[in-house]
Amino acid sequence: MRRAAGFTLLEILLVVVIVAVSASGVVMVWPEPVDTRTQEAGQALYQRMKLWAEQSWLEGRTYGVRINEHDYQLLTLGEEKWQPVSSERWATTGALPEQSRFSLTMDGFGWQQQDRLFEDKPLFEDLFDENNEPSVAPPQIWLLPNGELTPFTLLIETEGSAVWQLKANELAQFTWQRAGDRS
């Protein structure tokens, strides 16, 4: 007697399981789009800025945020100079994906660079620094204990074009949106 040709149910299930495991392995190593990672990093900064502004008001301390091209850091004004903040309760630093960068513009009348009479640099650059400790670059954004902050617009650029925008006014009101959106 001749046996019927075809696959058994067990063989079909085995093939389906192998294909599913292979597909899940490919999906897990598939790189996340740069725009998604950039958006998540920008939203994290947005949430942290709101938290830091509230902390400054609650603690009665002056904080500052130093924005570099690819990262940022929370600083506090010590007795003589700015110092990095270390906290176990909340994040004090962050970074963008490698393909993205920050572009910071200070807003408001008092921050316009073209209206200055003198160069913006210290008069005595570390002449009296006795410890020879590396100095921390000062922040561009100040978070004051009275609830105010330095107004700014922070663009997050990917591959040369602005993608996301974080904006704040003097009263610590933040907006997070796609660059170019009007609100």
Residue pairs with C-beta under 8 A, 6 or more apart in sequence:
34 97
34 99
34 100
34 158
34 159
35 158
35 163
37 97
37 100
38 96
38 97
38 99
38 100
38 156
38 158
38 163
38 164
39 163
39 164
41 94
41 95
41 96
41 97
41 100
41 156
42 96
42 156
42 164
42 166
42 176
43 176
44 91
44 94
45 72
45 94
45 154
45 166
46 166
46 174
46 176
48 74
48 90
48 91
48 94
49 65
49 166
49 168
49 174
50 172
50 174
51 90
52 63
52 65
52 74
52 143
53 143
53 147
53 149
53 172
55 61
55 63
55 90
56 62
56 63
56 143
56 144
56 145
57 145
57 146
57 147
59 145
60 145
61 76
61 77
61 145
62 76
62 77
62 142
62 143
62 144
62 145
63 74
63 75
63 76
63 77
63 85
63 139
63 142
63 143
64 74
64 75
64 76
64 77
64 82
64 138
64 139
64 140
64 141
64 142
64 143
65 72
65 73
65 74
65 75
65 139
65 140
65 141
65 143
66 72
66 73
66 75
66 82
66 136
66 137
66 138
66 139
66 140
67 102
67 104
67 140
67 141
67 154
68 102
69 101
69 102
70 95
70 96
70 98
70 100
70 101
70 102
71 93
71 94
71 95
71 96
72 93
72 94
72 95
72 102
73 84
73 92
73 93
74 84
74 85
74 92
74 93
75 82
75 83
75 84
75 85
75 136
75 138
75 139
76 82
76 83
76 84
76 85
77 83
81 135
81 136
82 136
82 137
82 138
82 139
83 136
84 92
84 136
85 92
86 92
96 102
96 156
99 158
99 159
100 156
100 157
100 158
100 163
101 156
101 157
102 154
102 155
102 156
102 157
103 154
103 155
103 156
103 157
103 162
104 140
104 141
104 152
104 153
104 154
104 155
105 152
105 153
105 154
105 155
106 112
106 113
106 140
106 150
106 151
106 152
107 151
107 152
107 153
107 167
107 169
108 150
108 151
108 170
111 150
111 151
113 120
126 135
129 135
140 150
140 152
141 149
141 150
141 152
141 168
142 149
142 150
143 149
143 172
147 171
147 172
148 170
148 171
148 172
149 168
149 170
149 172
151 168
151 169
151 170
152 167
152 168
153 165
153 166
153 167
154 165
154 166
154 167
155 162
155 164
155 165
155 179
156 162
156 163
156 164
156 165
156 166
156 179
157 163
162 179
162 180
163 178
163 179
164 176
164 177
164 178
164 179
165 175
165 176
165 177
165 178
165 179
165 180
165 181
166 174
166 175
166 176
167 174
167 175
168 174
168 175
175 183
177 183
